[in-house]
Amino acid sequence: MARQLLETEKRFLKENRADLARKYGNRYLVIRRDEVYGDFETLEEAVTRGAERFGAGPFLAMSPTEGEVRASVPALTIGAPLTCQP
């Protein structure tokens, strides 16, 4: 069965939200699997840096002080070209 989009990242954020909020405040985090790869002043910067690091691969860019986690495709947000492979 295919894993739900960002399931691991959303679970990590949910389970660690209080600690992440204390450590990072309102900054935007780039989360992949169960690790924080950076914290940034703006969502745009987090998405850009995440896309540079992970390309079209999945990652979560969000502040730990925000509400519900919504799935998104950051590569599309910044206009990164995607390719389909057979």
Beta strands, then each sheet from edge to edge (+ up, - down):
strand 1: 28-32
strand 2: 35-40
strand 3: 60-62
sheet 1: 2+ 1- 3+
end
